[in-house]
């Protein structure tokens, strides 16, 4: 049984046009910048917003097909986990998990028994009678996940499920969430801005920009072959489009790069910021691509420093703290960038 959707929604000046399939037991991550249509997608699948055109079907059951059919949220077998949990503050963890079952007509004793089982599965049975205000962020998110799964949904929607957690808690909850998703035999859609969450949790990625799919595929394929600047930033790569003539690529942004594998015609060129070395003068040594650049920004990351450089082409470089101290970089400083041809990947545009 597969979820198949063609989502067409027109609102004011925004237009969403998305074909989406999710197989049973599959986890799909939906990514995109603000305003891409991620929230609109969630709302249409959840039954909170009718389609302008298109359809949502799970197996042979129609949830939405315009014009004519619209199954409201209360009648859709879905579970939702929100970024800020949205637990009922006046209810205990146990009664929060039991709530969905009670709302669907399950008797109180039976619902509470099932809720205890779910709290045990997420490791929180000892906190069954604690109210949300006394739970940590990670604990509250696990209660929210248990509440969503307790009703046995066909579709699980996760809206930025880890965004509100601190870094240490997120690592633990991500691992636990991954385990529960692997055990879930329904359809799962995760909306996230975090590429690591998407890469770790999802079987497939769908990237939206301005209401349209710009790329889809496995995490490994998307990471190796980004097709827009947004996707390249997402996976941490320098990405250019150009025209290949043998082992030379003339870039649309200006400049030329030498590559190892000869090609012809329109191509994408990609390499990581770690492949870029910076020099105060033209470097010698082994053959490589070199060009003049100017520092436009310096950002401190966990173990490296990212340097933004203008040039032909503009480029991102990740350097060590020692290199930063040696070069004493600041905005406006002139440098030479260098990238070995063996570090560059090319693929058809």
PAMI-9924 format. One record per residue (C-alpha): residue number from 1; residue in three letters; x, y, z. Coordinates in steps of 0.5 Angstrom, whole numbers, padded with zeros to 4 digits. Layout:
// residues N
(r NUM; 'ALA'; (X; Y; Z))
...
This chain:
// residues 349
(r 1; 'UNK'; (0000; 0000; 0000))
(r 2; 'UNK'; (0003; 0007; -0002))
(r 3; 'UNK'; (0001; 0014; -0001))
(r 4; 'UNK'; (0001; 0017; -0008))
(r 5; 'UNK'; (-0001; 0025; -0008))
(r 6; 'UNK'; (-0001; 0030; -0013))
(r 7; 'UNK'; (-0001; 0037; -0009))
(r 8; 'UNK'; (-0004; 0043; -0012))
(r 9; 'UNK'; (-0005; 0049; -0008))
(r 10; 'UNK'; (-0006; 0056; -0010))
(r 11; 'UNK'; (-0006; 0061; -0005))
(r 12; 'UNK'; (-0005; 0069; -0006))
(r 13; 'UNK'; (0002; 0069; -0010))
(r 14; 'UNK'; (0004; 0062; -0008))
(r 15; 'UNK'; (0003; 0056; -0012))
(r 16; 'UNK'; (0005; 0049; -0010))
(r 17; 'UNK'; (0006; 0043; -0015))
(r 18; 'UNK'; (0008; 0037; -0012))
(r 19; 'UNK'; (0008; 0030; -0014))
(r 20; 'UNK'; (0010; 0025; -0008))
(r 21; 'UNK'; (0010; 0018; -0006))
(r 22; 'UNK'; (0011; 0014; 0000))
(r 23; 'UNK'; (0012; 0007; 0001))
(r 24; 'UNK'; (0010; 0003; 0007))
(r 25; 'UNK'; (0015; 0003; 0012))
(r 26; 'UNK'; (0019; 0008; 0008))
(r 27; 'UNK'; (0021; 0015; 0011))
(r 28; 'UNK'; (0021; 0021; 0006))
(r 29; 'UNK'; (0024; 0028; 0009))
(r 30; 'UNK'; (0022; 0034; 0006))
(r 31; 'UNK'; (0027; 0040; 0006))
(r 32; 'UNK'; (0027; 0047; 0003))
(r 33; 'UNK'; (0028; 0054; 0005))
(r 34; 'UNK'; (0023; 0058; 0008))
(r 35; 'UNK'; (0017; 0059; 0004))
(r 36; 'UNK'; (0018; 0053; -0001))
(r 37; 'UNK'; (0012; 0050; 0001))
(r 38; 'UNK'; (0014; 0045; 0007))
(r 39; 'UNK'; (0008; 0047; 0011))
(r 40; 'UNK'; (0003; 0047; 0006))
(r 41; 'UNK'; (0005; 0040; 0004))
(r 42; 'UNK'; (0004; 0038; 0011))
(r 43; 'UNK'; (-0003; 0042; 0012))
(r 44; 'UNK'; (-0006; 0038; 0006))
(r 45; 'UNK'; (-0004; 0031; 0008))
(r 46; 'UNK'; (-0006; 0032; 0015))
(r 47; 'UNK'; (-0013; 0035; 0012))
(r 48; 'UNK'; (-0012; 0042; 0015))
(r 49; 'UNK'; (-0012; 0045; 0008))
(r 50; 'UNK'; (-0016; 0042; 0002))
(r 51; 'UNK'; (-0013; 0042; -0005))
(r 52; 'UNK'; (-0014; 0047; -0011))
(r 53; 'UNK'; (-0013; 0041; -0015))
(r 54; 'UNK'; (-0010; 0034; -0015))
(r 55; 'UNK'; (-0011; 0028; -0010))
(r 56; 'UNK'; (-0008; 0024; -0004))
(r 57; 'UNK'; (-0009; 0017; -0004))
(r 58; 'UNK'; (-0007; 0011; 0001))
(r 59; 'UNK'; (-0008; 0005; -0003))
(r 60; 'UNK'; (-0015; 0005; -0006))
(r 61; 'UNK'; (-0017; 0010; -0001))
(r 62; 'UNK'; (-0018; 0017; -0003))
(r 63; 'UNK'; (-0017; 0022; 0002))
(r 64; 'UNK'; (-0017; 0028; -0002))
(r 65; 'UNK'; (-0019; 0029; -0010))
(r 66; 'UNK'; (-0021; 0036; -0012))
(r 67; 'UNK'; (-0027; 0037; -0014))
(r 68; 'UNK'; (-0031; 0033; -0010))
(r 69; 'UNK'; (-0028; 0029; -0004))
(r 70; 'UNK'; (-0025; 0031; 0002))
(r 71; 'UNK'; (-0023; 0027; 0008))
(r 72; 'UNK'; (-0022; 0032; 0014))
(r 73; 'UNK'; (-0017; 0031; 0019))
(r 74; 'UNK'; (-0021; 0028; 0024))
(r 75; 'UNK'; (-0022; 0022; 0019))
(r 76; 'UNK'; (-0015; 0021; 0017))
(r 77; 'UNK'; (-0011; 0016; 0020))
(r 78; 'UNK'; (-0005; 0020; 0022))
(r 79; 'UNK'; (0000; 0022; 0027))
(r 80; 'UNK'; (0003; 0029; 0028))
(r 81; 'UNK'; (0009; 0031; 0032))
(r 82; 'UNK'; (0010; 0038; 0032))
(r 83; 'UNK'; (0017; 0042; 0033))
(r 84; 'UNK'; (0014; 0045; 0040))
(r 85; 'UNK'; (0011; 0038; 0042))
(r 86; 'UNK'; (0004; 0041; 0044))
(r 87; 'UNK'; (0003; 0037; 0049))
(r 88; 'UNK'; (-0003; 0038; 0054))
(r 89; 'UNK'; (-0001; 0042; 0060))
(r 90; 'UNK'; (-0006; 0039; 0065))
(r 91; 'UNK'; (-0005; 0032; 0063))
(r 92; 'UNK'; (0000; 0027; 0065))
(r 93; 'UNK'; (0005; 0024; 0060))
(r 94; 'UNK'; (0000; 0018; 0060))
(r 95; 'UNK'; (-0006; 0021; 0059))
(r 96; 'UNK'; (-0003; 0025; 0053))
(r 97; 'UNK'; (-0001; 0019; 0050))
(r 98; 'UNK'; (-0008; 0016; 0051))
(r 99; 'UNK'; (-0011; 0022; 0049))
(r 100; 'UNK'; (-0011; 0020; 0041))
(r 101; 'UNK'; (-0014; 0013; 0043))
(r 102; 'UNK'; (-0020; 0016; 0047))
(r 103; 'UNK'; (-0021; 0021; 0042))
(r 104; 'UNK'; (-0023; 0015; 0037))
(r 105; 'UNK'; (-0027; 0012; 0042))
(r 106; 'UNK'; (-0023; 0007; 0046))
(r 107; 'UNK'; (-0025; 0006; 0053))
(r 108; 'UNK'; (-0021; 0009; 0058))
(r 109; 'UNK'; (-0018; 0003; 0061))
(r 110; 'UNK'; (-0016; 0000; 0055))
(r 111; 'UNK'; (-0013; 0007; 0052))
(r 112; 'UNK'; (-0009; 0008; 0059))
(r 113; 'UNK'; (-0006; 0001; 0058))
(r 114; 'UNK'; (-0004; 0002; 0051))
(r 115; 'UNK'; (-0001; 0008; 0053))
(r 116; 'UNK'; (0003; 0005; 0058))
(r 117; 'UNK'; (0006; 0000; 0053))
(r 118; 'UNK'; (0008; 0006; 0049))
(r 119; 'UNK'; (0011; 0010; 0054))
(r 120; 'UNK'; (0015; 0004; 0056))
(r 121; 'UNK'; (0017; 0003; 0049))
(r 122; 'UNK'; (0020; 0010; 0049))
(r 123; 'UNK'; (0023; 0009; 0056))
(r 124; 'UNK'; (0019; 0014; 0060))
(r 125; 'UNK'; (0014; 0009; 0064))
(r 126; 'UNK'; (0017; 0012; 0070))
(r 127; 'UNK'; (0015; 0019; 0068))
(r 128; 'UNK'; (0007; 0016; 0066))
(r 129; 'UNK'; (0004; 0021; 0072))
(r 130; 'UNK'; (0009; 0027; 0071))
(r 131; 'UNK'; (0006; 0033; 0067))
(r 132; 'UNK'; (0009; 0036; 0061))
(r 133; 'UNK'; (0012; 0042; 0065))
(r 134; 'UNK'; (0016; 0037; 0069))
(r 135; 'UNK'; (0019; 0034; 0063))
(r 136; 'UNK'; (0026; 0036; 0059))
(r 137; 'UNK'; (0025; 0037; 0052))
(r 138; 'UNK'; (0028; 0031; 0050))
(r 139; 'UNK'; (0023; 0027; 0054))
(r 140; 'UNK'; (0017; 0031; 0052))
(r 141; 'UNK'; (0019; 0030; 0045))
(r 142; 'UNK'; (0019; 0022; 0046))
(r 143; 'UNK'; (0012; 0023; 0049))
(r 144; 'UNK'; (0009; 0027; 0043))
(r 145; 'UNK'; (0012; 0021; 0039))
(r 146; 'UNK'; (0009; 0016; 0043))
(r 147; 'UNK'; (0002; 0020; 0043))
(r 148; 'UNK'; (0003; 0020; 0035))
(r 149; 'UNK'; (0004; 0013; 0034))
(r 150; 'UNK'; (-0001; 0010; 0039))
(r 151; 'UNK'; (-0007; 0011; 0035))
(r 152; 'UNK'; (-0003; 0006; 0029))
(r 153; 'UNK'; (-0003; 0011; 0024))
(r 154; 'UNK'; (-0002; 0010; 0017))
(r 155; 'UNK'; (0001; 0017; 0016))
(r 156; 'UNK'; (0006; 0020; 0021))
(r 157; 'UNK'; (0008; 0027; 0020))
(r 158; 'UNK'; (0014; 0030; 0023))
(r 159; 'UNK'; (0015; 0037; 0023))
(r 160; 'UNK'; (0022; 0040; 0025))
(r 161; 'UNK'; (0022; 0034; 0031))
(r 162; 'UNK'; (0028; 0036; 0033))
(r 163; 'UNK'; (0029; 0043; 0032))
(r 164; 'UNK'; (0027; 0045; 0039))
(r 165; 'UNK'; (0032; 0041; 0043))
(r 166; 'UNK'; (0039; 0043; 0045))
(r 167; 'UNK'; (0045; 0039; 0041))
(r 168; 'UNK'; (0047; 0034; 0046))
(r 169; 'UNK'; (0039; 0032; 0047))
(r 170; 'UNK'; (0038; 0032; 0040))
(r 171; 'UNK'; (0044; 0027; 0039))
(r 172; 'UNK'; (0040; 0022; 0043))
(r 173; 'UNK'; (0033; 0023; 0041))
(r 174; 'UNK'; (0035; 0023; 0034))
(r 175; 'UNK'; (0038; 0016; 0035))
(r 176; 'UNK'; (0032; 0014; 0039))
(r 177; 'UNK'; (0027; 0017; 0033))
(r 178; 'UNK'; (0031; 0013; 0028))
(r 179; 'UNK'; (0030; 0006; 0032))
(r 180; 'UNK'; (0022; 0008; 0032))
(r 181; 'UNK'; (0022; 0010; 0025))
(r 182; 'UNK'; (0025; 0003; 0023))
(r 183; 'UNK'; (0020; -0001; 0027))
(r 184; 'UNK'; (0014; 0003; 0024))
(r 185; 'UNK'; (0010; 0000; 0018))
(r 186; 'UNK'; (0006; 0006; 0016))
(r 187; 'UNK'; (0008; 0012; 0012))
(r 188; 'UNK'; (0013; 0017; 0015))
(r 189; 'UNK'; (0014; 0025; 0012))
(r 190; 'UNK'; (0019; 0029; 0016))
(r 191; 'UNK'; (0020; 0036; 0015))
(r 192; 'UNK'; (0026; 0039; 0017))
(r 193; 'UNK'; (0031; 0044; 0016))
(r 194; 'UNK'; (0037; 0040; 0019))
(r 195; 'UNK'; (0041; 0036; 0013))
(r 196; 'UNK'; (0044; 0031; 0019))
(r 197; 'UNK'; (0037; 0030; 0021))
(r 198; 'UNK'; (0035; 0028; 0014))
(r 199; 'UNK'; (0041; 0024; 0012))
(r 200; 'UNK'; (0040; 0020; 0018))
(r 201; 'UNK'; (0033; 0019; 0019))
(r 202; 'UNK'; (0030; 0019; 0012))
(r 203; 'UNK'; (0030; 0013; 0006))
(r 204; 'UNK'; (0029; 0019; 0001))
(r 205; 'UNK'; (0030; 0026; 0000))
(r 206; 'UNK'; (0025; 0031; -0003))
(r 207; 'UNK'; (0028; 0038; -0004))
(r 208; 'UNK'; (0023; 0044; -0005))
(r 209; 'UNK'; (0024; 0051; -0008))
(r 210; 'UNK'; (0019; 0056; -0009))
(r 211; 'UNK'; (0013; 0050; -0009))
(r 212; 'UNK'; (0017; 0046; -0014))
(r 213; 'UNK'; (0021; 0040; -0013))
(r 214; 'UNK'; (0028; 0041; -0015))
(r 215; 'UNK'; (0031; 0035; -0013))
(r 216; 'UNK'; (0030; 0028; -0010))
(r 217; 'UNK'; (0033; 0022; -0009))
(r 218; 'UNK'; (0037; 0018; -0004))
(r 219; 'UNK'; (0041; 0022; 0002))
(r 220; 'UNK'; (0047; 0019; -0001))
(r 221; 'UNK'; (0045; 0021; -0009))
(r 222; 'UNK'; (0043; 0028; -0007))
(r 223; 'UNK'; (0050; 0029; -0003))
(r 224; 'UNK'; (0054; 0027; -0009))
(r 225; 'UNK'; (0050; 0031; -0014))
(r 226; 'UNK'; (0047; 0037; -0012))
(r 227; 'UNK'; (0043; 0041; -0017))
(r 228; 'UNK'; (0042; 0048; -0014))
(r 229; 'UNK'; (0045; 0053; -0010))
(r 230; 'UNK'; (0041; 0051; -0004))
(r 231; 'UNK'; (0042; 0044; -0004))
(r 232; 'UNK'; (0050; 0045; -0005))
(r 233; 'UNK'; (0049; 0049; 0002))
(r 234; 'UNK'; (0045; 0044; 0005))
(r 235; 'UNK'; (0050; 0039; 0004))
(r 236; 'UNK'; (0056; 0043; 0005))
(r 237; 'UNK'; (0059; 0043; -0002))
(r 238; 'UNK'; (0061; 0049; -0007))
(r 239; 'UNK'; (0057; 0048; -0014))
(r 240; 'UNK'; (0058; 0051; -0020))
(r 241; 'UNK'; (0054; 0050; -0027))
(r 242; 'UNK'; (0058; 0050; -0033))
(r 243; 'UNK'; (0060; 0048; -0040))
(r 244; 'UNK'; (0065; 0042; -0041))
(r 245; 'UNK'; (0070; 0042; -0047))
(r 246; 'UNK'; (0074; 0035; -0045))
(r 247; 'UNK'; (0078; 0036; -0038))
(r 248; 'UNK'; (0076; 0044; -0038))
(r 249; 'UNK'; (0070; 0047; -0036))
(r 250; 'UNK'; (0068; 0054; -0037))
(r 251; 'UNK'; (0064; 0056; -0031))
(r 252; 'UNK'; (0057; 0060; -0032))
(r 253; 'UNK'; (0059; 0065; -0026))
(r 254; 'UNK'; (0066; 0066; -0029))
(r 255; 'UNK'; (0073; 0063; -0029))
(r 256; 'UNK'; (0075; 0056; -0031))
(r 257; 'UNK'; (0077; 0049; -0028))
(r 258; 'UNK'; (0081; 0043; -0030))
(r 259; 'UNK'; (0078; 0037; -0028))
(r 260; 'UNK'; (0080; 0029; -0029))
(r 261; 'UNK'; (0074; 0026; -0032))
(r 262; 'UNK'; (0073; 0029; -0039))
(r 263; 'UNK'; (0066; 0031; -0041))
(r 264; 'UNK'; (0062; 0035; -0046))
(r 265; 'UNK'; (0056; 0040; -0046))
(r 266; 'UNK'; (0053; 0042; -0040))
(r 267; 'UNK'; (0055; 0040; -0033))
(r 268; 'UNK'; (0055; 0041; -0026))
(r 269; 'UNK'; (0062; 0042; -0022))
(r 270; 'UNK'; (0062; 0040; -0014))
(r 271; 'UNK'; (0068; 0040; -0009))
(r 272; 'UNK'; (0068; 0041; -0001))
(r 273; 'UNK'; (0070; 0047; 0002))
(r 274; 'UNK'; (0075; 0043; 0005))
(r 275; 'UNK'; (0079; 0041; -0002))
(r 276; 'UNK'; (0080; 0049; -0002))
(r 277; 'UNK'; (0087; 0051; 0000))
(r 278; 'UNK'; (0089; 0059; 0001))
(r 279; 'UNK'; (0095; 0062; -0001))
(r 280; 'UNK'; (0098; 0069; 0000))
(r 281; 'UNK'; (0102; 0068; -0007))
(r 282; 'UNK'; (0101; 0064; -0013))
(r 283; 'UNK'; (0102; 0057; -0010))
(r 284; 'UNK'; (0107; 0052; -0014))
(r 285; 'UNK'; (0108; 0044; -0014))
(r 286; 'UNK'; (0103; 0039; -0017))
(r 287; 'UNK'; (0098; 0042; -0022))
(r 288; 'UNK'; (0092; 0045; -0020))
(r 289; 'UNK'; (0087; 0050; -0021))
(r 290; 'UNK'; (0089; 0057; -0018))
(r 291; 'UNK'; (0085; 0063; -0018))
(r 292; 'UNK'; (0085; 0070; -0015))
(r 293; 'UNK'; (0080; 0071; -0009))
(r 294; 'UNK'; (0078; 0076; -0004))
(r 295; 'UNK'; (0076; 0075; 0003))
(r 296; 'UNK'; (0068; 0077; 0004))
(r 297; 'UNK'; (0067; 0074; 0011))
(r 298; 'UNK'; (0070; 0069; 0016))
(r 299; 'UNK'; (0065; 0065; 0020))
(r 300; 'UNK'; (0068; 0060; 0026))
(r 301; 'UNK'; (0065; 0053; 0026))
(r 302; 'UNK'; (0066; 0048; 0031))
(r 303; 'UNK'; (0073; 0045; 0029))
(r 304; 'UNK'; (0074; 0049; 0023))
(r 305; 'UNK'; (0074; 0057; 0020))
(r 306; 'UNK'; (0069; 0058; 0014))
(r 307; 'UNK'; (0072; 0063; 0009))
(r 308; 'UNK'; (0067; 0066; 0004))
(r 309; 'UNK'; (0071; 0069; -0002))
(r 310; 'UNK'; (0069; 0073; -0008))
(r 311; 'UNK'; (0073; 0071; -0015))
(r 312; 'UNK'; (0072; 0068; -0021))
(r 313; 'UNK'; (0069; 0063; -0019))
(r 314; 'UNK'; (0067; 0065; -0012))
(r 315; 'UNK'; (0068; 0060; -0007))
(r 316; 'UNK'; (0067; 0057; 0000))
(r 317; 'UNK'; (0074; 0055; 0004))
(r 318; 'UNK'; (0074; 0051; 0010))
(r 319; 'UNK'; (0081; 0052; 0014))
(r 320; 'UNK'; (0084; 0050; 0021))
(r 321; 'UNK'; (0085; 0055; 0026))
(r 322; 'UNK'; (0093; 0055; 0025))
(r 323; 'UNK'; (0092; 0057; 0018))
(r 324; 'UNK'; (0087; 0063; 0020))
(r 325; 'UNK'; (0092; 0065; 0025))
(r 326; 'UNK'; (0098; 0064; 0020))
(r 327; 'UNK'; (0094; 0068; 0014))
(r 328; 'UNK'; (0091; 0073; 0019))
(r 329; 'UNK'; (0085; 0074; 0014))
(r 330; 'UNK'; (0080; 0079; 0014))
(r 331; 'UNK'; (0075; 0082; 0010))
(r 332; 'UNK'; (0078; 0085; 0003))
(r 333; 'UNK'; (0084; 0081; 0004))
(r 334; 'UNK'; (0087; 0079; -0003))
(r 335; 'UNK'; (0089; 0071; -0003))
(r 336; 'UNK'; (0090; 0065; -0008))
(r 337; 'UNK'; (0085; 0060; -0008))
(r 338; 'UNK'; (0087; 0053; -0010))
(r 339; 'UNK'; (0083; 0046; -0012))
(r 340; 'UNK'; (0086; 0040; -0014))
(r 341; 'UNK'; (0083; 0037; -0020))
(r 342; 'UNK'; (0082; 0030; -0017))
(r 343; 'UNK'; (0078; 0033; -0012))
(r 344; 'UNK'; (0073; 0036; -0017))
(r 345; 'UNK'; (0067; 0032; -0019))
(r 346; 'UNK'; (0063; 0033; -0025))
(r 347; 'UNK'; (0056; 0030; -0027))
(r 348; 'UNK'; (0051; 0032; -0033))
(r 349; 'UNK'; (0047; 0038; -0031))
